[in-house]
Amino acid sequence: MSEQAPRGMRLHIGIFGRRNVGKSSLLNAFTRQQVSIVSDTAGTTTDPVEKPMELLPLGPVVFIDTAGVDDVGALGQMRVARTRQVLDRTDLGVIVAAAGDWGDFEEALLAELVARKVPVVAVWNKADVGGPTAEVEAGLTARGVRLVRTVAVRGEGILDLRSALLDAAPADFVDAPTILGDLVSPGEVAVLVVPIDKEAPKGRLILPQVQSIRDLLDNDAWCMVVKERELRAALDTLKRPPRLVVTDSQAFLKVAADTPPDVPMTSFSILFSRFKGDLTTMVQGAMAVDGLKGGDKVLVAEACSHHPIGEDIGRVKIPRWLEQYVGGKLDFVHVQGHDFPEDVTPYRLVIHCGSCTQNRREMLNRILRCRRAGVPITNYGLVIAYSLGIFERALSPFPAALEAYRDLARVKAKGAG
């Protein structure tokens, strides 16, 4: 079912505008459901409201109805902050203006979305009351912004809006990058090493594992799934070596030892560093581990909000491995979900999970925020491989990233000499 598609794989469509312009009415009309509460009272929507649905022919999307960005007062500012978080994960922006009231506020919203390279559709809601001036309409058209007139409470203009969204959808959503399809050709075998621990959902696999299996099947590749202690025996049963071995990062050392040196090996987390973000930037970020010293502040960011159990990877294992590598106590700060700090300058390093539950744009925005601040960012799998001394082995399936690492390593060695 399309409703079961993970949110991180959906096109995120953010609906923005002033209070009481009809954003919630527009979402309700588009989805044909009472998703958001509608009222004449300004500021009725307090937190972003999300509605996953199927938008053919694009496929699974999620609409995000935001609070009015012009909200006032202390509580209003909290709502505005929540709305601005939505900008970080918006793939396609909808700016709603009531009765053609388009001014500096809407222009500022448009400028923010354009600066983020997010395509925009402008909606004149309550079009029965008024529309845009010819000057405003011409100016937006000249900038490539599609214009749609709606009367949301009557369902008018919704089909036009659907058409505009389809036209404006970013090409990288339609032509989404693959997880494994370019690494394992049709008819080749990938072996996936899947430890079953306390944090694995009972009776299920975790999301990156499921998505990787599906991606292999979509690309007509073969897939063998084993636990870490069964890997060596499983490899012995194959008539020819697998094209790739992928492991949970926590089992890196054992899998590296049991996988023949001529078979490329990596982790799910590193695959998702490439799939959801920028692998080369995160490879560079992992090398910042060498510059850490006791007392440094390290931000650990998780996309999902699971409850940590026992030897949690982000709260226990990575801190332990890093402190062993650095030889001193580090100050770890943890954030979850969409809570990612605007100011990352207090941190010497940011370590992110694979971001399987977030969309790619949100991850890329986080990377961009770190780059602007001059703070290195890496991810779980990369920092684990680096701290365990198997970094090159873990990058073996990715020649460009491996070469970038070797170039930087040579520069560092020359500087140290």
C-alpha positions in Angstrom: 0.0 0.0 0.0 1.2 3.5 -0.8 0.2 4.7 2.7 2.9 2.5 4.0 5.7 4.1 2.1 8.3 5.5 4.6 8.0 9.3 5.1 11.6 9.7 4.2 10.9 8.3 0.7 8.0 10.8 0.1 8.0 14.1 -1.7 7.5 16.7 1.1 5.2 19.5 0.0 5.2 22.4 2.5 2.2 24.8 2.6 3.3 28.3 3.8 1.6 31.7 4.3 0.2 34.2 6.7 -2.4 33.3 9.3 -5.9 32.8 8.2 -5.2 32.7 4.4 -6.8 29.3 4.1 -3.8 26.9 4.2 -5.7 24.3 6.2 -8.8 24.6 4.0 -6.6 24.1 1.0 -5.1 20.9 2.4 -8.5 19.6 3.4 -9.8 20.2 -0.1 -6.8 18.6 -1.8 -6.9 15.5 0.4 -10.7 15.4 0.6 -10.4 14.9 4.3 -10.6 17.0 7.4 -6.9 16.8 8.0 -6.5 20.3 9.6 -8.9 22.2 11.8 -10.4 25.1 10.0 -11.6 28.3 11.8 -12.0 32.0 11.1 -9.8 32.6 14.1 -6.3 33.5 13.0 -3.6 31.1 14.3 -5.8 28.0 14.6 -3.0 25.7 13.3 -0.4 25.6 16.0 2.0 22.8 15.0 2.7 21.5 11.5 0.1 18.9 10.4 1.3 16.1 8.1 -0.8 14.1 5.7 0.7 11.3 3.6 -1.1 10.4 0.4 -0.6 9.2 -3.1 -0.2 11.9 -5.7 -0.3 10.2 -9.1 1.7 10.0 -11.3 4.4 11.1 -8.8 3.6 8.5 -6.2 3.8 8.9 -2.4 4.0 12.5 -1.0 3.4 14.1 2.4 1.7 17.5 2.7 2.8 19.7 5.6 0.3 22.3 6.7 2.2 24.9 8.7 1.2 27.6 11.3 1.1 31.1 10.0 4.7 32.4 9.7 3.5 35.9 10.7 2.3 34.6 14.1 2.8 37.0 17.1 3.5 36.7 20.8 5.7 34.2 22.7 3.6 31.2 21.7 3.4 32.5 18.2 7.2 32.6 18.0 7.4 29.0 19.0 4.9 28.2 16.2 7.0 30.2 13.7 10.1 28.2 14.8 8.3 24.9 14.2 7.3 26.2 10.8 10.8 27.2 9.9 11.9 23.7 10.7 9.6 22.5 7.9 11.6 24.6 5.4 14.5 22.2 6.0 12.5 19.2 4.7 10.5 20.8 2.0 11.0 19.5 -1.5 8.2 21.6 -3.0 6.8 24.8 -1.5 3.3 26.2 -1.8 2.9 29.9 -0.8 -0.7 30.8 -0.1 -2.0 34.4 -0.3 -5.6 35.3 0.4 -7.6 37.4 -2.1 -4.4 38.3 -3.9 -2.7 40.0 -1.0 0.9 39.5 -2.0 3.5 41.7 -0.5 6.9 41.9 1.3 6.0 38.9 3.5 5.3 36.6 0.6 8.3 37.9 -1.2 10.5 37.0 1.8 9.0 33.5 1.9 9.7 33.1 -1.8 13.2 34.3 -1.5 13.9 31.8 1.3 12.6 28.9 -0.7 14.4 30.0 -3.9 17.7 30.3 -1.9 17.2 26.7 -0.8 16.6 25.8 -4.5 13.1 24.6 -3.7 10.5 24.9 -6.5 7.5 27.0 -5.6 3.8 27.2 -6.6 1.9 30.3 -5.6 -1.8 30.0 -4.7 -4.3 32.8 -4.7 -6.9 31.4 -2.3 -10.3 33.1 -1.8 -10.1 34.1 -5.5 -13.8 34.9 -5.4 -12.9 37.9 -3.3 -9.9 39.1 -5.2 -6.8 38.2 -7.3 -3.3 39.3 -7.9 -2.4 42.5 -9.6 -1.2 42.2 -13.2 2.2 43.5 -12.0 2.6 40.8 -9.3 1.4 38.1 -11.6 3.8 39.1 -14.4 6.7 39.3 -11.9 6.1 35.8 -10.5 5.6 34.3 -14.0 8.9 35.9 -15.1 10.6 34.0 -12.2 9.1 30.7 -13.2 6.6 30.6 -10.4 3.4 28.8 -11.4 0.2 30.6 -10.3 -3.1 28.9 -9.3 -6.4 30.5 -8.2 -8.5 28.6 -5.7 -11.6 28.9 -3.5 -10.6 26.1 -1.1 -13.8 26.0 0.9 -15.7 25.2 -2.3 -13.0 22.9 -3.8 -12.5 25.2 -6.8 -9.1 25.2 -8.5 -7.9 22.0 -6.7 -7.4 20.2 -10.0 -5.3 23.1 -11.3 -3.2 23.0 -8.1 -2.7 19.2 -8.6 -1.4 19.9 -12.1 0.9 22.7 -11.0 2.4 20.5 -8.3 3.1 17.8 -10.8 4.8 20.2 -13.1 6.9 21.8 -10.4 8.0 18.6 -8.7 11.9 18.4 -8.6 13.4 16.1 -11.1 15.6 14.4 -8.5 12.4 13.1 -6.9 11.3 11.5 -10.1 14.8 10.3 -10.9 15.7 9.5 -7.3 19.1 8.1 -6.6 19.4 4.4 -5.9 20.6 2.7 -2.8 22.4 -0.3 -4.3 21.2 -0.5 -8.0 24.4 1.1 -9.4 26.6 -1.1 -7.2 25.0 -4.6 -7.8 24.1 -5.3 -11.4 21.1 -7.5 -12.4 21.9 -11.2 -11.7 24.7 -10.3 -9.2 24.5 -11.2 -5.5 24.6 -8.9 -2.5 24.9 -10.3 1.0 23.2 -8.3 3.7 24.4 -8.9 7.2 21.6 -8.2 9.6 22.2 -8.6 13.4 19.1 -9.1 15.4 19.4 -7.1 18.6 17.1 -5.6 21.2 16.4 -2.5 19.2 15.3 -4.4 16.1 11.4 -4.3 16.0 10.0 -7.7 17.0 9.1 -9.7 13.9 10.5 -7.1 11.5 13.7 -5.7 10.1 14.8 -2.1 10.5 13.9 0.4 7.8 17.4 0.7 6.0 17.5 -3.1 5.7 14.0 -3.3 4.2 14.7 -0.5 1.8 17.9 -2.1 0.6 16.3 -5.4 0.0 13.5 -3.7 -2.0 16.1 -1.7 -4.0 18.0 -4.8 -5.0 14.8 -6.5 -6.1 13.8 -3.4 -8.1 17.1 -3.6 -9.9 16.9 -7.4 -10.6 19.8 -8.2 -8.3 19.9 -11.2 -6.0 19.9 -10.8 -2.2 21.1 -13.1 0.6 20.3 -12.0 4.1 22.2 -13.6 7.1 23.1 -12.8 10.7 26.7 -11.9 11.4 27.7 -15.2 12.9 26.4 -17.0 9.7 28.3 -14.9 7.2 31.3 -17.1 6.7 29.3 -20.3 6.1 26.9 -18.4 3.8 29.8 -17.2 1.7 31.1 -20.7 1.4 27.9 -21.9 -0.1 28.0 -19.4 -3.0 29.5 -20.7 -6.3 30.9 -17.3 -7.1 31.8 -14.4 -4.8 29.1 -11.8 -4.1 29.4 -8.4 -5.7 29.0 -6.7 -2.3 28.6 -7.4 1.4 26.6 -4.8 3.4 26.6 -5.0 7.2 25.1 -3.2 10.2 27.8 -0.9 11.3 27.8 -2.4 14.8 29.1 -5.7 13.3 31.8 -4.1 11.2 34.9 -5.8 12.7 33.5 -9.3 12.5 32.1 -8.9 9.0 35.4 -7.3 7.8 37.3 -10.3 9.2 34.9 -12.9 7.6 34.6 -11.2 4.2 37.4 -12.0 1.6 39.6 -8.9 0.9 38.7 -8.9 -2.8 34.9 -8.6 -2.0 33.8 -5.0 -1.5 32.2 -4.4 1.9 30.4 -1.4 3.5 27.5 -0.7 5.9 23.9 0.3 5.6 24.6 3.6 7.3 27.3 4.5 4.7 25.0 3.5 1.9 22.4 5.9 3.3 25.0 8.6 3.7 25.2 8.6 -0.1 21.5 7.9 -0.7 20.2 10.7 1.6 23.1 13.1 1.7 26.6 13.8 0.4 29.0 10.9 0.9 32.2 12.8 0.0 31.5 15.6 2.5 30.7 13.1 5.2 33.9 11.2 4.5 35.8 14.4 5.0 33.9 15.0 8.2 35.0 11.6 9.6 38.6 12.6 9.3 37.9 15.4 11.8 38.0 12.7 14.5 41.8 13.0 14.5 41.5 16.6 15.7 39.2 15.8 18.6 40.5 16.2 22.1 39.2 15.6 25.6 36.3 18.1 26.5 35.3 18.8 22.9 31.6 19.0 22.2 30.1 16.5 19.7 26.6 16.6 18.4 24.9 13.2 17.7 21.7 13.5 15.6 19.2 10.8 15.1 16.4 11.2 12.5 13.9 9.0 14.3 12.8 9.2 17.9 13.2 5.6 19.1 13.6 4.8 22.7 17.2 3.7 23.3 17.7 0.2 24.8 20.8 -1.2 26.3 23.9 -0.7 24.2 22.4 2.0 22.0 24.5 2.8 19.0 24.3 6.6 19.2 24.3 7.0 23.0 26.6 4.2 24.1 28.7 2.5 21.4 29.8 5.4 19.3 30.7 7.6 22.3 32.7 4.6 23.8 34.6 3.9 20.5 35.3 7.6 19.9 36.6 8.2 23.5 38.8 5.1 23.2 40.2 6.5 19.9 40.7 10.1 21.2 41.9 8.9 24.6 39.8 11.4 26.5 36.3 12.2 27.7 34.1 14.0 25.1 31.0 16.1 25.7 28.2 14.4 23.7 24.9 16.2 23.0 22.0 14.2 21.4 19.1 15.5 19.3 16.3 13.5 17.7 13.7 13.9 14.9 13.5 17.4 13.4 15.2 19.0 16.3 18.5 20.1 14.8 20.2 23.3 16.1 20.2 26.4 14.0 23.7 27.2 15.4 26.1 24.3 15.2 29.3 26.4 15.9 29.6 25.1 19.5 30.4 21.6 18.2 33.7 20.3 16.9 31.9 17.5 15.1 28.4 16.5 14.1 27.7 12.7 13.8 24.4 11.9 12.0 22.5 8.7 11.7 21.7 7.3 8.2 18.6 9.4 8.0 16.4 6.6 6.7 13.2 8.3 8.1 14.0 11.8 6.7 13.9 12.9 3.1 17.0 13.8 1.3 16.4 17.6 1.2 16.3 17.8 5.0 19.6 15.9 5.3 21.2 18.1 2.6 20.0 21.2 4.5 21.7 19.9 7.6 24.9 19.3 5.8 24.8 22.8 4.2 24.2 24.3 7.6 27.3 22.6 9.0 29.4 23.6 6.0 28.4 27.2 6.3 29.5 27.1 10.0 32.7 25.4 9.2 31.8 22.4 11.4 32.6 18.9 10.0 29.7 16.5 9.7 29.8 12.7 9.2 27.6 9.8 9.9 27.4 6.7 12.2 28.8 4.1 9.8 31.7 6.4 8.6 32.8 7.4 12.1 32.6 3.8 13.4 34.7 2.5 10.4 37.2 5.4 10.9 37.5 4.8 14.7 37.9 1.0 14.2 40.6 1.4 11.5 38.7 -0.1 8.6 37.8 3.2 6.8 39.3 2.3 3.4 37.7 -1.1 3.5 34.3 0.4 4.2 34.7 2.9 1.3 35.8 0.2 -1.2 32.5 0.2 -3.1 32.7 4.0 -3.7 35.9 4.8 -5.8 35.2 8.6 -5.8 34.8 8.9 -2.1 37.8 6.6 -1.5 40.0 8.7 -3.7 38.8 11.9 -2.0 39.8 10.4 1.3 43.2 9.3 0.1 43.8 12.8 -1.4 43.0 14.4 2.0 45.1 11.9 3.8 48.1 12.7 1.7 47.6 16.4 2.3 47.4 15.8 6.0 50.5 13.6 6.0 52.4 16.2 4.0 51.3 19.0 6.4 52.3 16.9 9.4 55.7 16.2 7.9 
